Amino acid sequence: MKAHRELARRTLGCLAAALTSIALLVLPTATTAHAASPCTSDNPPDWCFEEPGDWMYDPTGTLSSAVRSPGGVTVSGHAVDPDGGPVTVGITVGGALVGSLTADQSGAFSGFVSVPTATGTVCAVATNIGMGVDAGIGCSSLTVGHDPIGGLDVYTGNGTSVILKGWTLDPDTTDPIQVTVNYAGTDYGPFTANVSRPDVATAHPGYGAYHGYEITFTPPVLYGCNFAFQVKSLNVGGGTDSYPGGYFCS
């Protein structure tokens, strides 16, 4: 009797093991749910049809804006890397690296970068993380210069004196700068361009309004148009003196 019970126990154990094996073969294995690939959508992107390569790991983004600011540029944009983040974005001017900004977790970056001497077009380069290489993410139409800018708006002469009205500023400072007037080989001045010009403040954000000049002077002799007048803006920082008012004669 004892032997029969042992045989029955072993038979039932073997049968249970066999049934378990069959169930494992037949029943589907549970898997973790994943988001659908964009390549399985009705309108898959072009890269779904390309061969995989390192380019798939390069950072991407865009330089949205670049605005000249006193002493440098203010830039903004977006940069992400498929291997993670945040991404460091290098800012170049004329091909020279002048500074960098770090994007936040969403990929957005913005800020001021000092540009003491470099000149040229403003561009941005996203620094790679992990696989891939650094990638340019765009350039701005802004060209950075350091020479003073401005214009001569009014020129009048009354036979003995000359009246000049205009504006000038140096991209490297918010302070009023000085101008001189050259006539017949002689420089007159300097005169400080510190008259309020709200239109200049609107056209050049961050620099303020006090960049206008109103000059009245009397040279020893007026030679008519045998000699031309020039208003020279005196440079501050990087750059050189300039003549944004051009030439004019009485």
C-alpha positions in Angstrom: 0.0 0.0 0.0 2.8 2.4 0.9 4.5 1.6 -2.4 1.3 2.4 -4.3 0.9 5.8 -2.6 4.6 6.7 -3.5 4.0 5.8 -7.1 0.9 7.9 -7.3 2.7 10.9 -5.8 5.5 10.7 -8.3 3.1 10.3 -11.2 1.1 13.4 -10.2 4.3 15.4 -9.8 5.5 14.5 -13.3 2.0 15.4 -14.7 2.1 18.8 -13.0 5.6 19.5 -14.4 4.5 18.6 -17.9 1.4 20.8 -17.8 3.5 23.7 -16.6 5.9 23.3 -19.5 3.0 23.2 -22.0 1.6 26.4 -20.5 4.9 28.2 -20.9 5.0 27.3 -24.5 1.5 28.2 -25.3 0.8 31.3 -23.2 2.2 34.7 -24.5 4.9 36.3 -22.4 4.0 39.7 -20.8 6.1 42.6 -22.2 6.6 46.2 -21.1 4.6 48.7 -23.1 6.6 51.2 -25.2 5.6 54.3 -27.0 4.9 53.7 -30.7 7.8 54.6 -33.0 7.3 57.6 -35.3 8.5 55.3 -38.1 5.3 53.2 -37.7 3.0 56.2 -38.2 1.1 57.0 -41.4 3.6 59.8 -42.2 7.0 58.7 -41.0 9.8 61.3 -41.1 12.5 61.0 -43.8 15.2 59.7 -41.4 13.2 56.5 -41.0 14.3 55.5 -44.5 18.0 56.3 -44.0 20.8 54.1 -42.8 21.7 54.5 -39.1 24.8 56.5 -38.4 26.6 58.6 -35.9 24.6 61.6 -37.2 21.6 60.2 -35.3 23.4 61.1 -32.0 24.5 64.7 -32.9 22.9 67.6 -31.1 20.2 69.6 -32.9 18.7 73.0 -32.4 18.5 76.6 -33.7 19.8 80.1 -33.0 16.6 82.1 -32.8 18.0 85.6 -32.3 21.1 87.7 -31.8 20.9 91.4 -30.8 23.8 93.8 -30.4 24.1 94.9 -26.8 26.6 97.2 -25.1 29.9 95.3 -25.1 28.6 92.1 -26.7 25.6 90.3 -28.0 22.4 88.9 -26.5 21.4 85.6 -28.0 18.6 83.0 -27.6 17.7 79.6 -29.1 17.1 75.9 -28.5 19.5 72.9 -28.3 19.1 69.3 -27.4 21.1 66.1 -27.6 19.6 62.6 -28.0 22.1 61.3 -25.5 20.9 63.6 -22.7 21.5 67.1 -21.5 21.7 69.9 -20.7 23.7 71.0 -23.8 26.4 73.7 -23.8 26.1 76.1 -26.7 29.2 77.9 -27.9 28.7 81.4 -29.5 31.1 82.5 -32.2 31.7 85.8 -33.9 33.5 85.8 -37.2 34.4 82.1 -36.5 36.1 82.9 -33.1 34.6 81.4 -29.9 33.6 84.3 -27.6 31.6 82.6 -25.0 29.1 79.8 -24.2 25.6 79.4 -22.7 24.0 76.3 -21.1 20.5 75.2 -22.3 18.0 74.3 -19.6 16.3 70.8 -19.4 13.8 71.9 -22.0 16.6 72.9 -24.4 16.1 76.6 -24.2 19.1 78.9 -23.9 19.5 82.7 -23.7 21.9 85.3 -22.3 24.6 87.9 -22.9 28.0 87.1 -24.3 30.8 89.6 -24.1 32.5 90.5 -27.4 35.5 92.7 -26.7 37.2 92.7 -30.1 35.9 90.0 -32.5 34.0 91.1 -35.6 31.8 89.2 -38.0 28.6 87.1 -38.1 27.2 85.6 -34.9 26.8 81.8 -35.0 26.0 79.0 -32.5 27.5 75.5 -32.0 25.9 72.8 -29.8 28.5 70.7 -27.9 27.9 67.0 -28.3 27.1 64.6 -25.4 28.0 60.9 -25.7 28.1 59.6 -29.3 28.1 62.0 -32.2 29.9 65.3 -32.9 29.4 69.0 -32.2 26.9 70.6 -34.5 26.3 74.1 -35.8 22.7 75.1 -35.1 22.6 78.4 -37.1 23.9 81.9 -37.7 22.3 85.3 -37.4 22.1 88.0 -39.9 23.7 90.3 -37.3 27.3 91.3 -38.0 29.2 92.5 -35.0 31.3 95.6 -35.4 33.1 98.0 -32.9 33.4 101.2 -34.8 31.0 104.0 -33.8 27.8 104.4 -35.8 25.4 107.3 -36.4 24.2 109.8 -38.9 24.0 113.5 -39.8 20.4 114.6 -39.9 20.6 118.4 -40.3 23.3 120.7 -41.8 22.8 124.4 -42.3 25.1 127.4 -42.8 24.4 131.1 -42.5 27.5 132.4 -44.2 29.7 132.5 -41.1 28.6 129.7 -38.8 27.7 126.0 -39.4 24.9 124.1 -37.5 25.1 120.3 -37.3 22.5 118.0 -35.8 22.8 114.2 -35.7 23.5 111.2 -33.5 26.3 108.7 -32.8 27.0 105.9 -30.4 29.7 103.3 -29.9 28.5 99.7 -29.8 30.8 99.0 -26.9 29.3 101.4 -24.4 26.1 103.1 -23.3 27.9 106.3 -22.5 27.7 109.3 -24.8 30.8 109.6 -27.0 32.5 112.6 -28.5 32.7 113.9 -32.1 34.9 116.4 -33.9 34.2 118.3 -37.1 37.0 118.5 -39.7 37.0 121.3 -42.2 39.8 122.5 -44.5 42.3 120.2 -42.6 41.4 121.5 -39.1 39.5 119.5 -36.4 36.9 121.5 -34.4 35.8 120.1 -31.0 35.5 117.7 -29.4 31.8 117.9 -28.8 29.9 115.5 -26.6 26.9 113.6 -28.2 24.6 113.7 -25.2 21.4 115.2 -26.5 18.3 113.1 -25.9 17.2 111.1 -29.0 14.3 108.8 -28.2 14.3 107.5 -31.8 17.9 106.3 -31.3 16.9 104.5 -28.1 14.1 102.7 -29.9 16.3 101.7 -32.8 19.1 100.5 -30.6 17.6 98.8 -27.5 19.9 98.9 -24.4 21.9 102.0 -25.3 19.6 104.7 -24.0 18.6 108.0 -25.7 21.5 110.3 -24.9 23.5 110.0 -28.1 22.4 113.1 -30.1 24.5 116.2 -31.0 23.6 119.7 -31.9 26.8 121.7 -32.8 27.1 125.3 -33.8 30.6 126.5 -34.6 32.3 129.3 -36.6 35.4 128.4 -38.6 37.8 131.3 -39.4 36.8 131.1 -43.1 34.1 129.3 -45.0 35.4 128.2 -48.4 32.1 127.1 -49.9 32.3 123.6 -51.4 36.0 123.9 -52.1 36.4 121.9 -48.9 34.1 119.3 -47.4 33.0 118.9 -43.8 33.3 115.6 -41.9 31.9 114.7 -38.6 34.2 112.1 -36.9 32.9 109.9 -34.1 35.6 109.1 -31.6 35.9 105.4 -30.9 35.7 103.8 -27.4 37.1 100.2 -26.8 37.6 98.0 -29.8 37.4 99.5 -33.2 38.5 102.8 -34.7 37.2 106.3 -35.2 34.6 106.5 -38.0 32.7 109.1 -40.1 29.1 108.0 -40.0 27.9 111.4 -41.1 29.7 111.3 -44.4 30.8 114.4 -46.3 29.0 117.7 -46.8 29.8 121.2 -47.9 28.4 124.7 -47.4 
